[in-house]
């Protein structure tokens, strides 16, 4: 867990958050131990901003990684409190990550709160709904 936290914390410097100054980083760990990070990338047209979680996941999928390859994800910020994924990220995470994958939320003190992916979005809209 410490390595995953350090990877996420180290990636924070790459956040492009010039409008909110709210840096977020995600470290996605595969079952083989590989780690892919993502950061939030803001845009002057706020709706076009991308969250760290989605950046990490889309990078993983772009590399050929699939849902069953993913073990867990860790999120961190510069804040003293825990920040959870937004609603859009929760929907993408339930689609692209295993339902039982741990989602670790950390703060700037290194404290960790963990939930399962499926518990972030009860009654999620999935392929079963189509």
PyMOL commands that set and color helices and strands:
alter all, ss='L'
color gray80, all
select helices_A, chain A and resi 2-14+46-48+52-62+67-69+87-96+117-120+127-129
alter helices_A, ss='H'
color red, helices_A
select strands_A, chain A and resi 24-30+35-39+70-77+102-106+112-116
alter strands_A, ss='S'
color yellow, strands_A
deselect
rebuild
show_as cartoon
